[in-house]
């Protein structure tokens, strides 16, 4: 095998993410791969890197067919789409392994702790050994693909253990990790019985990334709580993060951790959206017609839109209760205001969210039954995902975007709404516990844990003069356009270039994922 050139060393990227970078659909009895229609979200964001690297490989899972049901799939395929040419390595996982790894351990044990709902945390059905094994298999697949000195970029909390395995197998590789979610404070994170193993693995990285400073600071505080001799290097926050007094504000952010003779880069940069594509979509003749149809179908003077998925962390029930209180105290709004609630149902097998969906549907039924009439229903509920073209035109049609999660790593919906309105009048009501609140200074911030805050900010949005709406939306549009997905891509690529220039380091002598833990 020929040694790669220096340029290839700097530009090879191995992405490790549990989801495949395309949609599989059945057409005429055959399974075909279709590029995601939406340019927003984490998968298109990661694929945007492919045109900047000489070689790209994506490692994901694929459900292994049951014995005798179907032939084995190809482990490795080459994909050519609008993002370039790249290889996808599909890791075959049995249905039972997927259920344990994703539906149980990730969602019942890790997710409540990550989002600071420790009373919902449960390990009753968790098999940590299965979670560890799946992470090890992802790491093995990444190491098998990576040329010497490549950057292995691991994504999201359900692959927390993968970096530790990669470091042990391939000390020559550069390892980066990006958290899509928030990261909890030490008094919550340290509930996890596997806390040391998780932190050992993350400390095997060369770079650990977050959306906003609070999550980076929480991670560093966890490290300090579990390890001795940690040195933090901090700097003032910088754009696109803004300084404002709210729940997630931080005056400074850690940029590097020194521990046991080595350094780990702590990176903070929120993902952007694709405002140019959104504008093109809503400004097209089809987009304008779609926007008008939505306004006509909703038939309301004031249309409020809320888009999320079924999840107790998204605050859907709290929003519905606030909307019910609005209708109770403001009979003048009956027949004039409508809430378009798009809350996408969880995938099959996500038992943890089934009760939440039932509560949301019951609340919608109660509110519509109590306040509605033959000619007007206050809430239009959709639990199926809308196509990209449909949802951005719904943003354009809406007067108010009501984004009030109890906890959220970032929330791209807020940025998409701003991009779709294109500076026209509108109001963004945004939870101060979402990462995007640290970027969008002109959003009306709401504390979703407070009934009075939910009520007051909704009244403020409904009463805001059109001129003020236009000014606020114009300033937020400038922010969203400047710090778009291209900005985030350039920022991360610059980080990766510095990693590639640094010499390979040996496996650390300090804490690591120990072999004897395999039997734990």
WOHUSUL-V239657 format. One line per field, one symbol per residue. ss: DSSP state (~ for helix, > for strand, _ for the rest). psi: psi as a letter, one per 30 degrees, with the letter a starting at -180 (. if undefined). Layout:
ss: ???
psi: ???
//
This chain:
ss: _____~~~~~~>>>>>______>>>>>__>>>>>_______~~~~~~__~~~__>>>>>>>>>____________>>>>>>__>>>>>>>>>>_~~~~~~~~~~~~~~~~~~~~___~~~_______~~~~~~~~~~~~~~~~~~_____>>>>>_~~~__~~~~~~~~____>>>>>_______~~~~_____~~~~~~~~____>>>>__~~~~~~~~~~~~~~____>>>>>>_______________>>>>>>>>__>>>>>>>______~~~~~~~~~_~~~~~~~~~~~~~~___>>>>>>>>__~~~_~~~~~~~~~~~~~~_~~~___>>>>>>>>______~~~~~~~~~~~~~~~~~~~~~_______>>>>_____~~~~~~~~~~__>>>>____>___~~~~~~~~~~_____>>>>>__>~~~~_____>>>____~~~~~~~~~~~~~__~~~~~~~~~~~~~~~~~__~~~~~~~~~~~~~~~~~_____________~~~~~_
psi: kkklleeeefgkkjkjkfklglkklkkhgkklkkkkekflleeeeefffefflekkkkkllkkkklkfellklkeklkkjaffaklkkjkjjkleeeeeeeeedeefeeeeeeeghifffkkgegkjeeeeeeeeeeeeeeeeffklkglkjjkklffhefeeeeeeeeifflkkkkkjfllkllefeegekfgeeeeeeeefflfkklleleeeeeeeeeeeeffklgkkkklllllkfkljkjaegkkflkkfkkkkhglkkkjkjjkkaaieeeeeeeffleeeeeeeeeeeeeehkejkkkkkaljkfffgeeeeeeeeeeeeefifffkffkkjjjjjkkllkfieffeeeeeeeeeeeeeeeeeflaffkkfkjkkgkkkleeeeeeeeeflekkjjhkekkedjfeeeeeeeefhflklkjjkkfgkeffgeifgljkkjffkeeeeeeeeeeeffkleeeeeeeeeeeeeeeeeiaeeeeeeeeeeeeeeeffklkllkkfakljkeffef.
//
